[in-house]
Amino acid sequence: MAPVEMIDRDRYDLTDPSLIDSCARRLRDEGVCVLPGFVDERALASMVAEADRLAPRAHRSVSATTCYLGNPDPSLPESHPGNRLVHGSVEVVAYDLFPSDSALRALYEWDPLLDFVRRCLGVAELHRYADPFGALNVAVMRDGDRLGWHFDMSDFVVSLALQASESGGDFENAPHLRSPGDENVDAVRAVLDGDRARVRVEPMTPGTLMLFAGRNSLHRVSPIAGPRPRYVALLAYAERPGVDSTDVLKLSRYGRLP
């Protein structure tokens, strides 16, 4: 199936300026743009079957970091969010494991999708990630897995929901909780303490493409429950060519080096 046939074109014309403007506005105002039913049912079924085949080869990692993705900082007050550990566990299928006839790979490597994402982000250039493992990957989360509250190190993430767990696995986020000039520590602490006033939930709906600006929006994946794994494809892009991840990140996330 060609990539153009995978997309529900009745709902999503990737060249439509009004669609692009709407996505850009939602991303700017809300920090997230959700496009349900982006891929059609046939393509989705193919992608889920592919994930089922590849999942046994995923690398499992368990983490305990602060919400800033670092270690606790003894120079900060004990009550500071930078001294509270959050926990996560996930399995990841690396890009180099996807076969040449992969539907997911074909969609990720399709230039019209790249240009659509670029225009939604409002950037002059956009390139696929140079990481041979992380350019495209599938996150596999099983019963008991979770991703704790955190801010991203990158400006944006593009994901495609493939399969929901039987319960849990919702994407929860507190949009624009901090800004470059204000860490808003009290609000961050409140979310970590369970305050839901600024938290919105994006249900895990298969077939949904999501653009998310996570550098300043605190977010997590709620705990997974049940035997059916949660599958989400992560499509990595950068504003300049040749961007790769560090060897430390490769070893922790994929368990190996090129």
N, C-alpha and C positions, 0 to 999 in steps of 0.2 A: 504494500500500500504506500503510495507516494505521500509525503508530508501534507500536501495541500488537501488530500482526501481524509486526513485524520481529524481535521478541525471542523467544527460545526460552522460552516460558512454562512448558514442562514442567520446565525447570531453574531458571528465575528468575522467581519471583513477587515483584515489586517491593514488595509490601505485606507480605511475610512477615517478621515480627519476628525469626525465627531467622536468616534470610539477612542481614538488616541487622545484627544483633548479630555475626554471624560476620565480615562485612566490616569492621565497626568495630574488632573485636578484632585482625584481621590488619593493618589499617592502623596501629593503635596499636603492636602488638608488633613487626611486621616492616617497617613503613614502606611497605608495598605490598599491595594487594589485587588479585588477578588473577582475572577471571571469564571463562574460556574458553567459546567458543561462545555468547556473549551475544546476538549477532544471528544469525538463521538463514541458511541458504545462499542463499535467494532474495534476501533483503534485501542480503546481502553482495555478491552478484553485481551488483545494481543500483548499489551504492555504488562498487564498483571500476570499473564502466563510466563512472560519473559522474566519478570521479577521472581516468580516462583522457582524457575529453573536456576536463577543466579543466586538466590538468597543463601543456599548452603555454602557458598564461597565468600560470603560477607565476613569482614573482620569486625570482631566485637571489641568495643572499648567502654571503659567505665571511668567517669571523671568526677572530681570534687574540686571545684574552683569557686571563686567569688562570682558575683553577677557581672563583674568587669572582666571575666575570663583570665584572672590572675590569681596569685597566691595572696593570703591575708597579709596586710601591711601593719606591722606593729607600731608604726609611727602615727597611725590613725586611732581615734577613740575606739574603745572596745565595741561600742554600740553602732559604729559606722558600718554601712553595707559592705564596705571593702574588707571587713573582717568576718563576714558570715559566709560559710561554705554552702553551695548548692550542689546537688548531685544529679548526674545524668548517666544514662547507659543506652547505647545504640549499636547496631551493626551496620556496616557500610559496604555496598558493592561498588568497587572502583571502576572508573571509565574504561580501563584497558581490558576488563572482563566482558564488556559488551561485544557480541559478535558483529560482523560486518553487515548482517541483514537485520540488525536490531531496529525495531520501530522507534524506540526512544532515542537511539543514536541518530537515526535519520531526521527526527524532528528537531533535535538539538543542533544538528549540523546544517539545517535548512536556513539559508540566508534571509528569506522573508520574515522568519520568526526573529532572527537577530535584529533586523531593522525595525520591526514592530516594537520590540523591547527598548531599543535605543530611542525611538521617538517618544515612547511613553515616559522614559526617564528624562527626556529633554537634554540629552548630551550629544556632542558633535561626533564622537566616535564611540564605538563599542566593539569589543573583540571577545572571542571565546577564550576562556582560560587556557593557559599553556600547561597547566598541571596534568600530567598523563594519567593521574588517578582521580583528581577532583574536578576536572572540567565538567563531567557529568557523573553523577553517582545516585544510587538509590539508598535511602536510609530505611533500614528495617528495624522496627521496634516490636518487641514481643511482650507477653504478659509480665507486668512488673516494671517494664522500662519506662523512663521519663526523661525529659530534658528540663533542668531547673531554670529558674528565672535568670535571664542574662541580657546584656546588650551585645550586639554584633560588633566585630572589628571592621566589617565592610559596610559601605553605604547602603547596599541593597542586596536582596536575595530573590531569585526567581525559582518557584517550585511548582511541581505538578503532582496533585494528589492522585494516587492510584488505587489504594485499597484502605478502607477503614478497619480499625480493630472493632471487636464486638462492643466494647465500651471504652470511654476515655479517649485519649489521643487528640483532644481538641487543641487547636492553636489559640493561645490566650495572649493578649498583648495590652500594654498600657501605652497608648500612642503619645509620642512627643513628651515623654516624661522628663527628659532633660534636654538641654540645649548646649551649644558650644560655650556659652558664657555662664551657664548655671547647671551644676550637677544635680540640684534639687534633691539633696540627700534625704530630707525628711519624707518626701513623697516616695522615693525608692524604698526606704525603710518600711513605710506603711504597706506597700504592696507585698514586700517580703513577709510582713507580719500578718498578711491575710486580708487586708483592706481591698475590697472589690470595686470601690466607687469609680475608679478610672480604668477598670479592666473590661475589655470587650473580648468576645469569644467568636472565633471563626470556625464553624463546624467542619469536621473532616469529611468533605464530600468528594468522592472519587470523580475524576475528570476535570477538577477545578485547577486553573492556572492562577497563581498568586504572585504578585509583585509586592515586596515588603521592604520598607526602609527601617532597618533594625538597629542602626547605630545609636539612635536616641530614644527608641521605643523598647521598653523592657518587655520581654516575652518568654514564653515557655511552651512545652507540650505537656499536657496533663497526663497522669499515669495511665498506662495501657492496662487493660484487663481483658482476659479471654484468650482462647487458643489461636484466633486468627491474627496474623501479623499485620501491622500497619506499614504500608509502603508509600513513600513519598520520593519522587525524583527531584533532585536539586540540579539546576542548570546554572553554571557559573560563567559570569562575564566580567570584563574589566574595561575601563576607559582607555587603556593603552595596551599595545600588543606585548606578548611575551610574559605576562604576569603569571608567576608560579607560586606555590606554597613552599614553606620551609621544610627541610628534612625532618625537623622535630615534629611538625604537624603531620607529615606523611607517615612517620613511624607510629604516632599515637592514633591516627584515624584509620590508616590502611594497613599498618603492621609490617610495612616493607618500604624499600626504596627502589627507584627505577633501576 
